[in-house]
Amino acid sequence: MEIIEAINGATQILDEERQRPTISYQDIGNDWTLRINEMTPEEITAWKKIASVPRKNLWAQRQEYPRLVTETPQIYSFSGTNFDLLVAIYSQINAGDRPYLVKHVLKRVEFNNPFLTKNRTYIFPTMDGHVSELPLVAEFCIRTHNTEALFEATTKPKMPSLGLAIMMMHLEEILGLNFNLFSNEQLARMQKWLAALRETADRQTYSARGPRGGPMIENPHYKHGNERIANQIVKSIDGIFIECKQARYWYLKGALQQTINLEVESDKTKVESFLVKLGFSEQMVKALNAAENDYRSTDDPFELKSSLGHLRSFLEHLHRETASSVAAAVGDGVPDRWGNATTYLHKMELLTKQEEEFSTALYTLMSDGSVHPLAAKREHARLLRNVVIEYGVMFLSVLDKKGIKLHSKPQP
């Protein structure tokens, strides 16, 4: 897809979202509970903690201030037809054109849109009966790893707007339900990222201000009529700062208790998305899911050995499918074997020398753990699973940034 066509399509999608919002969160906790026989011991421990306390429905959570941040974000699912359409456009353009599409989408944040739609149906978030496309813009940027660009755009408006107020309310929702979309480092930077917008909004909440008992000082930035919107933005941002502190605590608690590594779980989802977007075979996703099923089902060492076998195959075909496709595109011939494929990826500068040596050592370690022994230990399986997921994110991110998509697949 050409960039002009992509921009026109994104404009249509955002205009439709402004009229009839499609994005929402859903509590799937009951469905998640049905997976209890597939959960790892760590997941079961974490789930028992949250299940022991009755959780409020989404309506009740949205009435709280500040919003509470759930420790188990996997029980809240995000969906949206227009979000899916935007991501489809994003995935169909060249990697070099994607920043231009993101910049176009973020113009909705930078420029105040006074023509928001009134919607009588109950939709969250809404303000004074109005809805906005900016929550979709926020979700799109955050979930396509353009988070910093999103917050940079919030520094541009010179006046608070109804759309910005609605977007900040939605950001409270994201943090409350899916805080693991942000890394610990991003949560720490949130206050700095939103400082400019908070100051812009705060200036519209008063006409004059001074120390208690002292003279009042006129506010030259104040314009009558913006107080309600400005106060909502300030309130939401202050709530966001409090949410960030609690979210960072969940990261710390998880690390110290060695329970679910939320960043790894989030990265596993990224790997699956990359595999589909970049054109890998369906067997790749199936191999990863088979490894997960064996890993989560039990502590039985034989099933853990099976999990490592699937992960080893996943890593092997990650390199083989990539090398085969890249070689076919440039007219090279590469034997469809792990070692040859890995060497070729280094030759084509898709792996550094250090990454080639690391992946080779990882493959050897997994072979020793899955092929030769009769069984595998839980600690061994956990380490190798997490490393393969993180390696997958790194490798697939490189392919994505270089605009490489697979067209030819090696035969099994």
URNORRA-V392800 format. One line per field, one symbol per residue. ss: DSSP state (A for helix, B for strand, O for the rest). phi: phi as a letter, one per 20 degrees, with the letter a starting at -180 (. if undefined). burial: I if it has 24 or more other ideal C-beta (glycine too) atoms within 12 Angstrom, else O. A space follows every 10 residues. Layout:
ss->???
phi->???
burial->???
This chain:
ss->OOAAAAAAAA AAAAAAAAAO OOOBBBBOAA AAAOOAAAOO AAAAAAAAAA AOOOOOOAAA AAOOOOOOOO OOAAABBBBO AAAAAAAAAA AAOOAAAAAA AAAAAAAAAA OOOOOOBBOO OOOOOOBOOB BOOAAAAAAA AAAOOOAAAA AAAOOOOOOO OAAAAAAAAA AAAAAAAAAA AOOAAAAAAA AAAAAAAAAA AAOOOOOBBO OOOOOOBBOO OOOOOOAAAA AAAAAAAAAA AAAAAAAAAA AAAAAAAOOO OAAAAAAAAA AAAAAAAAOO OAAAAAAAAA AAAAAAAOOO AAAAAAAAAA AAAAAAAAAA AAAAAAAAAA OOOOOOOAAA AAAAAAAOOO OOAAAAAAAA AAAAAAAAAA AAOOOOOAAA AAAAAAAAAA AAAAAAAAAA AOOOOOOOOO OO
phi->.fffffffff ffffffffec gdeadcfdgf ffffegfdff gfffffffff ffdgefffgf ffeebffedf fcffecdebr fffffffffg fedfgfefgf ffffffffef dfdfdeeecf ffcdebblne cbefgfgfff ffedmdffff ffffeegecf cfffffffff fgfgffdcff fdfgffffeg fffefffffg fffeebebbb fgndffdfef efcfodgfff ffffffffff ffffffffff ffffffelef efffffffff ffffgffenf ffffffffff fffffefaeg ffffffgfff fffffffgff fffffffffd medcgecgff ffffffgeme cfffffffff ffffffffed eeffbcegff ffgfgfffff ffffffffff femecedddf ff
burial->OOIOOIIOII IOIIOIIIOO IIIIIOIOIO OIOOOOOOII OIIIOIIOOI OOOOIOOIOO IIOOOIIIII IIIIIIOIOI OIIOIIIOII IIIOIOIIOO IIIIIIIIII OIIOOIIOOO OOIIIIIOOI IIIIIIIIII IIIIIIIIII IOIIOOIOII IIIIIIIIII IIIIIIIIII IIIIOIIOOI OOIIOIIIOI IIIIIOOOOO OOOOOOOOOO OOOOOIOOII OIIIIIIIII IIIIIIIIOI IOOIOOOOII IIIIIIIIII IIIIIIIIII IOOIIOIIII IIOIIIIOOO OOIIIIIIII IIIIIIIIII IIIIIIIOOO OOOIOIOIOO IIIIIIOIOI IOOOOIOOII OIIOIIOOII OOOOOIOIOI IIIIIIIIII IIIIIIIIII OOOIIIOOOI OO
